[in-house]
Amino acid sequence: MSISNNILHHIENFTSQRDKELLAFSLLKSIRDILSPIRTSILTLNGQDEPTMEISLSNGESCEYRYQDIRVPESTRASLDYINTWHLDELMKAHDDQYTSFHVLQQSRQQNQYLIITLDNKPGRSESYIIKGMLSIYSNFSSLLAEAQTDELTGLMNRKTFEESIVKLYQGSAFKDDNDTRSNWIAIIDIDHFKVINDSAGHLYGDEVLIHMSRILRQTFRQDDMLFRFGGEEFVILMRDLTREQCATMLNALLTNVQSIVMNNLSPITISAGVCEFQNDTFHVTLMDQADQALYYSKKNGRNRVTFYDEIVAAGLAKSNHVEHGDIDLF
Ligand SMILES: Nc1nc2c(ncn2[C@@H]2O[C@H](COP(=O)(O)OP(=O)(O)OP(=O)(O)O)[C@@H](O)[C@H]2O)c(=O)[nH]1
């Protein structure tokens, strides 16, 4: 294949992806085909500089995804610190007859992402030029993808992205230790009497409440918790690795924090929540049914409260996996 056809093939591959991680994998594959590096990886660090994901591809080996126990060598840390201190886009380091180049893929307060390529030869001018072009296409396309996954009003993830995220939760919890008391949790949050807010203060005011709500969600939950606006005044939160008590504490903190939204002369805003424990062997639509039943119980029992699904089942107040009513539209 000629070089231009080859590049076109890589571009076509990039732009056919609809998933951020598959897009990252496509980039690594293209780099491998063009440069034959010893190793190439994409490293993501969260706002606290902790590694949250590494996708790597070594010569002759299959692609490896890591979300936990990611080891970042001291030399890599030092190079990334140098890039950040001097606001560089890329950095080349020579060591032990090898060359490692670091490229910034994404930088924001929430996360930083780098492409790291280790080679046994210094890349030539034309190779560097091609890599730069690939990175520009990757970066433009990943911004478009991020836009498509984001709720326009609040900036949270949209409903379309939920299914993709929950599939990853299934994959990530497949090997959970039975003695671990921590679990993953799904919560549905719904603003109480939102129609009254809209009717008495206007739709624009209602929108402003939704924006405040998303800010408070971000402030209350951890960087790694996933926050979605499902539409209207409904939000979904996926929380990982929390005990039941920790999960309840966070949701009760949300109940309190939301009441700080006091605008015009209306009463403070309140929310209701329904929560269920993530079960690896239960279909996600069923899990959403469970959280929705718990939410329905909160709504019918005074609002401004959190209900755990298994507690209402244990108390005989809900039938296991049977939804009689519900506010949430399922997929
Ligand atoms: N401002 C604004 N309102 C919205 C948006 N999407 C849906 N709504 C409104 O949200 C309101 C939802 O009202 P209901 O589903 O009746 O629920 P509620 O008044 O919150 O009552 P409870 O849930 O029972 O406490 C309706 O008035 C919708 O028009 C939006 O994007 N912006």
The ligand as an ORCA input file, in Angstrom:
! r2SCAN-3c Opt
* xyz 0 1
  N     -36.432     24.227     32.531
  C     -36.492     23.010     32.007
  N     -37.537     22.211     32.299
  C     -37.553     20.950     31.785
  C     -36.527     20.454     30.969
  N     -36.864     19.190     30.617
  C     -38.045     18.892     31.207
  N     -38.485     19.973     31.928
  C     -39.701     20.100     32.742
  O     -39.569     19.317     33.915
  C     -40.864     19.137     34.480
  C     -40.975     17.733     35.023
  O     -42.142     17.660     35.756
  P     -42.783     16.336     36.317
  O     -42.213     15.130     35.576
  O     -44.247     16.505     36.337
  O     -42.223     16.176     37.752
  P     -42.058     17.183     38.980
  O     -42.846     18.429     38.844
  O     -40.568     17.342     39.161
  O     -42.663     16.384     40.181
  P     -42.051     15.199     41.033
  O     -40.973     14.541     40.206
  O     -43.204     14.282     41.264
  O     -41.497     15.777     42.281
  C     -41.866     19.446     33.361
  O     -42.473     20.691     33.657
  C     -40.972     19.605     32.113
  O     -41.499     20.558     31.205
  C     -35.441     21.330     30.663
  O     -34.483     20.979     29.953
  N     -35.455     22.571     31.209
*
